[in-house]
């Protein structure tokens, strides 16, 4: 039981850390995907910015300074666009919206195809042309392709959003499974602790040698029976038992023989009470007690004599032992000690008679 509980606690700790790890993974996944989605959205804006800047840089009606400013803006936007495409395609670094370096992971599946398609359209333009004729050709090409590039970047943004939702959903599912397992394991721990507590309580009220109730357990049952007796008309009898000749068994044949005798007494008591709803226990040493709910006062004497007969002739090594039995019928509002005291007094009276009779027989012999 202890090993199972220890394993369950260790499993609970692992699952709890697993749940926390999934929470961290979800946060990291959302953060990473948000960066990728934002940069894909920026690509749409950059494609339009590149086309507009190319048209302005190749417009002969504008001044040379104005065309130069547009060319500079075009070069910067085009470099950022291609660098981000490359980071999507191969995984790597690009610049974020605030100009700081951002690390992207290589995209997979449909997203990779979309990135490859856009990269293919720009393969003939590794950098922004510097010559006016080339700039005019580039401007014309971007004007023709801008709609397609914009559409592909829109699809890329949507695809990254779908992939992010799917990835987070998988992580949340795994987190939910870990939480359910953790909860189930926690319930198992609680049940195990409850069982362990019940076993401990049972052990604390059980006599280790005979398996009967010990003094504490017997008094607990007697107090419960007396409480019920005080609120009902049901009679309650108590019988106390002290073995005759038991000391001689220990003295002559050892404690192992004495233990065997006590276990035989317990066996006979259990056989007696098994069908009567009575409760028996060992008070200590060679003293036993039987609690008899429902046993009327007028039947106590017959039951006590029957018990005395059942416990006669019990083997103890090379000897036999018998039992002196005293009894009492509980009165309303009596305490456990008071009822025991009445039965105890009668038992010792019976035991004194036994010793007197035995001494007389020995003298006669």
N, C-alpha and C positions, 0 to 999 in steps of 0.2 A: 504493500500500500504506500509506504513512504517513498519507495523508488518511483512508483507511478506518479505520485504527486509531484516529486522533484522534476520528473521528466515533463509533466504537464506545465509546471511553472516555467521551466526553461523554454518550452515551446511557446508559451504565452509571451514571454519576453521577446523571443525571436519574431513572432508574428506582429507584436506591437511595434518593434523596430522596423519590420517590413512595411507596415502601414504608414509609418512616418517616412520611410524611404520612398514609397509610392507618392506621397504628398509632395515630397521634394522633387521627385522626377516629373510630376505633373506640372509643378511650378516652373521647372527648368524647361520642359517641353513647350509650355505656353509662351515663355519668354523668348525661347529660340525661334519658335514659329512666328511670333509677332514681328520679330526683326526681319525674317525672310519675307513675310507677307507685306510688310511696310516697304521693303526694298523693291519687291515686285511691283507694288503700286507706284513707287517712284520711277520705275522703268517706263511706265506708261507716260508719266509726265515728261520724262527726259526725251522720249521719242518725239513728242510734239515740240519740245523745246529745241531739239536738234534740227528738225525740219524748218521751224520758224527762223532759227539763227542762220541756217544755210541759205535760205531765201534772202534774208537781209544782207548777208555777207557777199552775195553774188549780184545784188541789185545795183546796176550802174548809175541809177539816179541818186544814190546816196553818196555822201562825201567819203573820201578815203578813210578818214578817221572813224566815221560811223561804221564803214564796212570792216575796218580792223577790229573795232570793239565787238561787233557781231561774230567775227571769225574767232576771236579769243573766247567768247562765250560758247561758241560752237565746239571749239577744241576741248574745253573743260567738260561740257556736258557729254560729248561723244566719248571722251576718255573714261568718264565715270560709268557711262552706259555699258561700254565694252568690258570694263574691268568687273562690273557687277555680273554681266553675263558669264564671264569666265569663272567667277567665284561660284555661281550657280552650277556651271557645267562640271567643274573639276574640284570644287571645294577650295576655299581659300579666303584671302582677305580682300575687302573692299572698304570704301568709306561710307559711313552712315550719314544720316541727315544732318548731324551736327559736325560733320567733317572728321569725326574720330574713326579709327580703324574698327571694322566689324568683321567677325569671322563667320563665314557661311559654310554649311555642310553641303556636300554634293547632292543634288536632287536626283530622284529616282523615278522610274516609270514614265507616266505621261508628261510630268513636269520636265523631265530630261529631254524628251522629244521636242517639246515646245521651245526649250532653250536652244537645242541644236538647230531647230528650224530658223530661229531669229539670228543665230550666229552665222548660219549659212548665207543668209541674205546680205550680211555685212562682210563676208569673207574677202571681197574684192576691195574693201576699203579699211585696211588695217589702221590707218590714221587719217585725220582730217587733211584734205589736200590744201596746198598752199598757193598753187598757181590759179589765176582767175578762171582759166578754161576748165581746169579740173574741179574747181569749186562750183562752177556752173553745172557741170555734169553730176557732181555729187548732190547738189541742190535738187536737180531734176529727179535723180534716182530716189532720193528720200521723199520727195513729194509723191512719187508713184507708189512707193512701198510703205509710206507712213500708215495708211489705213490697215494694211496687213500686219505690220509690226505692232501697232496699237492693239489689234485684235488678239494677237498671240500673247502679248503681255497681260491683257485682260484674262485670257484663259489661264495663263500661268498663275496669276493672283488667285483666281477661283480654285485652281487645282491645289495650290498650297494651303488654302483655307480648308478644303475638303480633307486633305491629308492630315492637317493639324487636328481637325475634329475627330478623325478616325483614330489617330495616335492617342489623343487624350482620352477618348472613349475606351480604348483598350487598357490604358493605364488605370482609369477609374474602375473598369470591370475587375482588373486584377486587384486593385485596392479594396473593392467591395468583397471579393472572395477572401482576401486576407483578413478583413474585418470580421466577416462571418465566421471564419475559422477561429479567429482570436476570441470572438464572443462565445462560440461553442466550447472552446477550450477553457474559457473562464468559468462557464457553467459547470464543466467537468471538474474544475478545481474546487468550486464551491461544494459540489456534491461529494467530492472526495474528502474535503475537510469535514463536511457534515457526517459522513460515514465514519471518519476517523474519530470524531468527537463522540459519536454513539458507541463505537467500539471501546473507546477509553472509559466512557461512563459505565459500560457493561463490565469491563475488566475491573473497574474500581469497586464494583458491587458483587463480584463473583469470587468464590473461594477457589483458589488455583488447584488445590488437591482434589476436591470432590466435584467441582463444576456447579455446586449449589450456590445459592446466594450467601454472601458473607454477612457479618454482623450489620455492616452499614446498609447493605441491600435489603436485608431482612427487616430492619427497623423502618426503612423507607416504605416497604410494602405494608408493614403493619400500621404505620401512621396513616397511609392512604385508606386502608380498610377501616380504621377507626373513624376517620372523617366521614366515610360513607355510612358507617354504622350510626353515627350521630344524626344523620339526616334521613334515615330510613328505619324500618322495623326489622330489617334483616339481621338475624343473630350472627355473632362472630365468636368463634372459639379459637383458643391458642393452646398448643401442647408443647411442652418442653421435654427434652430427652437427654438423659445422661447415661453413658454406657457403664455397665458394671463389669469389673475385671479388666478394663482396658489397660491400666497401668502395668499389670502383670505381663501383658502381651509385649509392650515396649521393653520392659525390663528383661524378659527372658528370651525374646526372639528379635529384638531390634526394631528400630523405627520403620524399616521397610515393611515388616509384618504389620505394624500398627497402621501404616498408611493404607495397606491393602484392606485392613478391617474397616477403616473409615470410608473407603470407597465402596465397600460392600453395603455398609449402612446407607450411603447415599443412593445406591442403586435400588435398594428395597423401598426407600422412601419415595423415590420417583415412581416406582411401580404402583405404590399405594395411591398417590395423589393424581396420577396421570388422567384419570377419568372423573375426578371429583372437583376440579377447579381449585384445589388447595395449593398452597405455596409453602415450600420447605427451604431451610437454609441451615448453615453451620454457624453457630455463635462463636465457636472457638474451641480448641482442644477436642474433647470428645462430647461436646454439648451441641445439640441440634434443636431446631424448633420447627413447628408446623403451624401455619396460619390457616384456619378453616372457615372461610366465609360461608354463611348459610347453615352452619352446624348448630342445631338447637341445643340448649343447655342440658336437656334430659338425655341427649344422645352422646354427650361428651364422654361420659364414663365408659360406655361400650366402645366408643372409637379409641379411647386411650388404652383400654385393655387389648383391643385388636392390634393396635400399634405395638404394644409391649410384646404380644405374641409373635408378630412379624419380625421383630428385632431380637428374638431369642435364638440362641444357638448359632450365632454368627462366628465363623472360624477366625481365630487370631493366632497364627502360627500353629502351635500344638494345643492351643487352648480354645475355649469358646467364650464369647461374651454375650451379655444380655443387656436390657435397657430398663432404666427406671423412668417412668413417664408421669408427668404432672400436667394438669390442665386447668384452664380458667375460661369462663364465659365473659366476654367484654360487656361492660355496662356503658350506657350513654355518658359521654363527656370524660371517660377514662383516658388517661395517657398511655402511651406504649409502655413506659417503664412501670406504670401501675399494674397493667395487665400481666406483664412479664413477671413482676414480683409475686403476684398471686399464684401463677402457675409454677414459679420457681420454688415457692414455699412448699407447695404440694409435692413437687418432684423430690425435694430433699427429704420430705417426710417418708415418701415411698422408698427412697434410697436408704434411709436409716433403718426402716423395717427390713429391707433386703440384707443389710449388714448384720442386723441382730439375728435374723433367721439363719444366716450363713454361719455366724459365730456359734450359735446354739448347735447347729448340725455338726460342726467341727468338734465341739465338746463331747457331743453324744458319741462320736466316733472314737 
